[in-house]
Amino acid sequence: MDRQLFNATGVGWAQLERLIAEAVIRFDPERYEAERVAAADHRYVEVGAPDGNGLVSIDGLLDAADGRDLDDAISRRATLLGRLGNEASLDVRRSQALGDLARNDLTLDLDGSPGRKAVLNVHITDATLVGANPVGRWDQQPVSAEQIREWLTQPGMSVTVRPVIDVAGHIPVTAYEIPDRHRQQVELRDHTCRFPYCTRPAMRCDLDHATPHNRGGPTCPCNLVPLCRRHHRAKTHSQWRYQVTKVGTYVWRSPSGFRFEVSHRGTHPQEHSDSDDDPEPGVHRHEPHTH
């Protein structure tokens, strides 16, 4: 390291960090490789929840080569859109290009069913369809009827019609494994991780058996709670506890004794006394329906 840096004068922090990285690769390759592999395990791509304008933010961490390839592909397609007459700004065309790339992938028929396969749980009424009520909903997010029409008219779009899901329904199964229909019901009911103040979408969460399955807890939406991986571990391996006071409403107790009620209304701190009855982790104060 000293040999690599002894003459590194008049350089900025970025250059200094590159010199240090080069020294590690050169003189301690085993350490570098171990750190590189560990860092690669943190790669991710996350598409956020839609905002009030029907737009989403994308965040991610990619392999450098994958990131360069993605950037080149977006740039080429954005340039082509401009040449074809798209008058939007370059930034807008780049965002459109990314959607085009996704739709092109869906047409490759890799799993035997080409075309857009994403399913939007869009809630509309007869009034929405005829224009009397211009508001629909994507889960709980209001979206305009016009935007729904734009989504449905994309090339290659196929529409899946599903029966209305009763988010308060109770249809338990005997197995520990969670059926897709149960997962969808829980996601529509709770929307996000049910840990206090967590906003991670329920579709990217684990489903926790509030009353453990090996203690008689049913595999039923009334006994399933979406928890992101971090907070699922906190519930399993620490002193965080919660109880289901009614379906969709949870009261958490922190290791320090603070209490929070989490429901569709958000997270609200509660008064707490040390004499209050605290159940075992995840146990219902009121047992769920099992019919």
N, C-alpha and C positions, 0 to 999 in steps of 0.2 A: 504494500500500500504506500509506504514511504517513497519507494522508487518511482511509483506511478505519479505521485503528486509533488515531488520535491521542487519541480520547476513550474507548478501551476500558479502563476501569479497573474493578476489582472484579469481573472475570469469571473463570470457571474455564477450565481448559485446553480443554474441549470447545467452549465458546462461542468462545474465541479461535481455535481451529482453523476453526470455521465462518466467522468473520469473515475469516480469511486466504483461505479457499476462495472466499468471495464476492468478495474483492478481485481474485483471480486471474481469476475468470470475468468480472468487470466490466471490468478494465483490460488483461488479456492473454488474450483469448478463444482465440486461436490456440494458445497454449501449453496452455491448459486442455483444449481439444479433443484435442490430440495426446496429452496424458497420459491423458485419459479413454479414448481408443481403445486405447492401449497397455495400460491396466489391464484393459480388457474382454477382452483376449486371455488373461487368466489365469483366466477363469471355468471352473469345473469342478463336477462332482458325482461323488462316489465312494462306493460301497457297499463296506464292508469285508468281510473274511472272517468266517464265522460263528464264534462262540465256543462254549465247551463246553455252553451252554444253548440253542444253536440261534438265537442272536440276533446281529444285525449292527449296526454303527455306521454312520451316514451323515454325511458331511462335504461341504461345498460352498461355492461362492462364486457368487452369482447377481446378475443385474441387479436393482437395487432394486425396480423395478416387478414383475418376475417373482417376486421373493421375497415381496412384499406379497400378490400374488395367491395364491401357494401357501399362505401362512400363513392367509389368509382362507378358502380352500377347506378346509384341514385343520380350522380352527376350526368352520366350519359343519357339517362332517360329524361331527366329534367331539360337538358339541352334539346333533345328530340321533340319534346312537347312544345317548346318554344318555336322550333322550326315549323311545327305543324299548325301554328296559329294560336297557341295558348298564350294569352296576354298577361297572365298572372305574374307576380314577381318571382324571382328565382327561388326564394325561400318557399313560397307556396308551391311552385312546380316541384321542388324537391320532396315536399311532403306528399304531393299527389303521386310522384314517381314511386315512393315507397309502397303506397297502396297498390299501384299497378304491379310492382314486383310480387307482392303477396298474391294477388289474383292470378298472375301468370303461373305461380307455383301450384295453385289449386286446380289449374287446368291440366296438369301433367298426369292426372289419373294414377297417382302412385298407389292408391289403396282401392282402386276399382270404381270410384264414384267421383268423376271430375266435377269441377265447379266449386263455387263458394260454399263452404260447409259450416261456417260460423252460424250459431243460433243466437238470435237476439230475443230475449224475453221482453217483447214489446207489448204494452197494455194499451189497447185502443177500444173505442166504443163505436157504435153505429154512427153517432154524431160526428166522430172524428173522420170517418170514411167519407161522409157526404159534405164535410167542410163546415158544418155548423159549430163544431168544437175543434179548434186547430191544435189541441194539445194531446199528445200521447205520452207514454212513459217508457223509458228503457230502465227496467227495474224500478227504482224510485226517482230517477232523474227525468224531469220534464224535457221532452223534445217535440219539435213541431211536426205536424202531419206532413208538411212538405219535405222535411228531411227524411222521414220514414219512406216517402215515395222515392226519393233519390237513392236511398240504400237498396230498395227493392228493384230498382230498374238498372242496377249495375250489370254489365255483360256477364253472362254465366251464372247469374244469381238463381238459386233454387230456394223455394219457400217451403219450410216445414211447418205444418199446422199441428199443434199439440192441444190436447184437451186442457181446460182450465185446471190449474193445480190448487187444491185446497191446502194453504200453508198451515192450517191448524189441524190437518188430518192426522190420524193415528193408525198406522198400518204396520205393526211390528213384524219383524222376521226373527227366526230363531238363531241364525248364523251371526257371527261377529262381524263378517265383512258387510260393508255398507252398500246397498244397491244404488245405482245411479239415480233412480227416481227419488230416493230419500235424500241424496246429496242435493239434487236440484231443489227440492222442497225447502231444505234448510238454508240454502243460498238465497232463495227468494224471500225467505222469512227474515233472516238476520243481516244479510248484505255484507257485513264486515266481521273481522275477528271480534269476539265478544269480550276481550280483555279491556280493562278501562282505558279509554282514549285511543285505542289502536284503530287504525283506519284501513288496514290491509284487507282487500276484497275477500269475501268468503270463498270465492271460487279458487283462491290460491292458498287456502287454509286446510289444515287437518280437521277432521271431525272427531271430537272427543266424546266418548261415552260419559255423560255427567255422573250417572251411577255406573261404576265399572261393570262390564259385561260379566266378569267372573264372580261378581257379587249379586247377580240377578238383574242387572240393568238391561233393559231391552234394547235391541237395535231398532230404534223407532225414532222418527224425527223429534218427538217430544223429549227424547233422552240424548240427542245429538247436538253438540255445540261447536261452531266453527272457531278454531283457535289457530293463529299462525304458528309456524314451527317454534319460534322463539318463546311465545307465551304458552304453548303447549308444554314445552320443556319446563318452564317456570312452574306451571301447575303440577307437573309430574315429579319434579326433582327439588322443589323448594317448598316454602310454607305458604305460598299463595293458595287460597281456597276460594271456591265459589259454591253457591247454592242456587238452584232454579226455583224462584218463588212462584212463577207461572211461566208457561211456555213463551219463550222469547224475552224473558226478563230475568236478569242474573244479578246476584249480590255477591261481590268479591270482598274478601278480607285479606289485607296485605300482611306480611310478616310482622309489621310494626303495629298491627291492630286497626289500621284505617279501613273504612268500608266504602265501597262504591257500588251504586246501582247502575247497571248497563242495560239499556233497552233500545227500542227504535227511537226514543227521544234523546239518546246520547248517554253520556256518563255523568252521574251526579253523585258527589260525596254525600255520605250519610253520617249522622251522629252515631257514636259507638261507645258502649260501656264495656269495661273489662269483664263484667258479669254476664254479658250477653252469651247466649248459647251459640257455640261455633261448631258446625258439623265437620265431619271428616272431609278431606279434599274431594270436591265434586259431588258430594252427596246432596240429594234433593231434601229440602225441608218438607215439601209436599211431593209425594211419590207421583211419577208420571202415569198417564193413562196407559193401559196395556191391552186394551181390547182391539 
